[in-house]
Amino acid sequence: MLRLTGALALATVMMGGPVLACSLALGDQVEVRARDLRAVTGVYEARIENTAWLDQYGNNVDFTVRPTLAVWGPVSPRSFRLSYRAGACTNWLFLMDDEGEPRNGSRVLVFASPEAETDKTWLYIVKADAEYIESFMSDWRAAIAGQTLPGPK
């Protein structure tokens, strides 16, 4: 559960406030996020497909992530299915704003690590939007360089 703080800290920085209904784990949120970012071993572009909304409110959804292009490092060899339920704790950052719902054909960037490939809840999935990518990549480069990341605003 310690991994949750990375998603919350990054979501807080990117959107100006907490957005998940999860409990915060103990520990330094900034350091946990930096550790998660340093663990990234591959970045790839993917498309969202086979979106299935499971309720009338749009809070619960299943979707497929189909890898399409390696950006850096290895790519997940095949498509995989993800399920999001209201209040779930994930690093799927594109689901954390009003316009970030998974839609068929949407492009996303996936930042993978060995741990996240085992438990896909912890894959960093960022919508292919210039603002998201710039913010995320800035933090990723800083983490790899051993620099201090900005804390939640």
C-alpha positions as CSV (number, residue, x, y, z in Angstrom):
1,M,0.0,0.0,0.0
2,L,3.0,2.3,0.3
3,R,3.0,2.8,-3.5
4,L,-0.3,4.7,-3.3
5,T,1.4,7.8,-2.1
6,G,3.3,8.2,-5.4
7,A,0.1,8.4,-7.3
8,L,-1.6,10.7,-4.9
9,A,1.4,13.1,-4.7
10,L,1.7,13.2,-8.4
11,A,-2.0,13.7,-8.9
12,T,-2.0,16.4,-6.3
13,V,0.9,18.2,-8.0
14,M,-0.6,17.9,-11.4
15,M,-4.2,18.8,-10.6
16,G,-3.9,21.0,-7.5
17,G,-5.7,18.7,-5.0
18,P,-6.3,15.2,-4.0
19,V,-8.4,13.2,-6.4
20,L,-8.6,9.7,-5.1
21,A,-10.8,8.3,-2.3
22,C,-7.9,6.2,-1.0
23,S,-6.2,6.4,2.4
24,L,-2.7,7.9,2.4
25,A,0.0,5.4,3.2
26,L,2.7,6.4,5.7
27,G,6.0,7.7,4.5
28,D,7.4,10.6,2.6
29,Q,5.2,11.0,-0.5
30,V,7.8,12.8,-2.5
31,E,10.5,10.1,-1.8
32,V,8.0,7.3,-2.6
33,R,7.2,9.0,-5.9
34,A,10.9,9.4,-6.7
35,R,11.5,5.7,-6.0
36,D,8.6,4.7,-8.2
37,L,9.9,6.9,-11.0
38,R,13.5,5.6,-10.7
39,A,12.1,2.0,-11.1
40,V,10.8,2.7,-14.6
41,T,12.4,0.4,-17.1
42,G,10.3,1.1,-20.2
43,V,8.0,3.7,-21.7
44,Y,5.6,2.9,-24.5
45,E,2.7,4.4,-26.3
46,A,-0.6,2.5,-26.2
47,R,-4.2,2.8,-27.3
48,I,-7.3,2.4,-25.2
49,E,-9.8,-0.2,-26.6
50,N,-12.9,-2.2,-25.7
51,T,-14.1,0.3,-23.1
52,A,-17.0,-1.0,-21.1
53,W,-18.8,1.3,-18.6
54,L,-20.2,-0.7,-15.8
55,D,-22.6,1.9,-14.3
56,Q,-24.6,4.9,-15.3
57,Y,-22.4,7.3,-13.5
58,G,-19.2,6.4,-15.3
59,N,-17.4,5.5,-12.0
60,N,-16.6,1.9,-12.9
61,V,-15.0,0.9,-16.2
62,D,-13.1,-1.9,-17.8
63,F,-10.8,-1.2,-20.8
64,T,-8.0,-2.7,-22.8
65,V,-4.6,-1.2,-23.1
66,R,-3.0,-2.1,-26.5
67,P,0.8,-1.3,-26.7
68,T,1.6,0.3,-30.0
69,L,5.1,1.9,-29.9
70,A,8.2,1.6,-27.8
71,V,9.5,5.0,-26.6
72,W,12.3,3.7,-24.4
73,G,13.1,0.2,-23.2
74,P,10.9,-2.9,-23.5
75,V,7.2,-2.8,-24.4
76,S,4.6,-5.1,-22.8
77,P,4.3,-7.8,-25.5
78,R,0.5,-8.0,-25.6
79,S,-2.7,-6.1,-24.8
80,F,-4.0,-6.3,-21.3
81,R,-7.3,-5.6,-19.6
82,L,-7.7,-3.2,-16.7
83,S,-10.6,-2.6,-14.4
84,Y,-11.2,0.7,-12.5
85,R,-13.7,0.8,-9.6
86,A,-14.7,4.1,-7.9
87,G,-12.2,4.9,-5.1
88,A,-9.6,2.4,-6.4
89,C,-5.9,3.2,-5.8
90,T,-4.0,3.2,-9.1
91,N,-1.3,5.2,-10.9
92,W,-3.6,5.5,-14.0
93,L,-3.3,9.3,-14.0
94,F,-5.4,9.9,-17.0
95,L,-8.4,8.7,-15.0
96,M,-7.9,11.3,-12.3
97,D,-9.4,14.3,-14.0
98,D,-12.8,15.3,-15.5
99,E,-11.7,14.7,-19.1
100,G,-9.5,11.7,-18.5
101,E,-12.0,8.9,-19.0
102,P,-10.8,6.0,-21.0
103,R,-12.3,6.2,-24.5
104,N,-11.7,3.8,-27.4
105,G,-8.8,5.1,-29.5
106,S,-7.4,7.4,-26.8
107,R,-3.6,7.5,-26.8
108,V,-1.7,7.0,-23.5
109,L,1.9,6.7,-22.4
110,V,2.7,3.8,-20.1
111,F,5.7,4.0,-17.7
112,A,6.4,0.4,-16.7
113,S,8.6,-1.2,-14.1
114,P,9.1,-4.9,-13.3
115,E,6.8,-4.5,-10.2
116,A,4.2,-2.7,-12.2
117,E,4.2,-5.3,-15.0
118,T,3.4,-7.9,-12.3
119,D,0.7,-5.7,-10.7
120,K,-0.7,-3.5,-13.4
121,T,-2.4,-1.3,-10.8
122,W,1.0,0.4,-10.3
123,L,1.7,1.1,-14.0
124,Y,2.0,4.9,-14.5
125,I,-0.5,5.5,-17.3
126,V,-0.5,9.1,-18.5
127,K,-2.8,10.5,-21.2
128,A,-1.0,11.6,-24.3
129,D,-1.6,15.3,-23.6
130,A,1.3,17.7,-23.8
131,E,0.7,19.2,-20.3
132,Y,0.6,15.8,-18.6
133,I,3.6,14.5,-20.5
134,E,5.7,17.5,-19.8
135,S,5.0,17.5,-16.1
136,F,5.5,13.7,-15.7
137,M,8.7,13.6,-17.8
138,S,10.1,16.5,-15.8
139,D,9.6,14.6,-12.6
140,W,10.9,11.4,-14.1
141,R,14.1,13.0,-15.4
142,A,14.7,14.6,-12.0
143,A,14.1,11.3,-10.2
144,I,16.6,9.5,-12.4
145,A,19.2,12.3,-11.9
146,G,18.7,11.9,-8.1
147,Q,17.3,15.5,-7.8
148,T,14.7,16.4,-5.2
149,L,11.2,16.3,-6.7
150,P,8.7,19.1,-6.0
151,G,6.3,18.3,-3.1
152,P,2.5,18.5,-3.3
153,K,1.2,22.1,-3.8
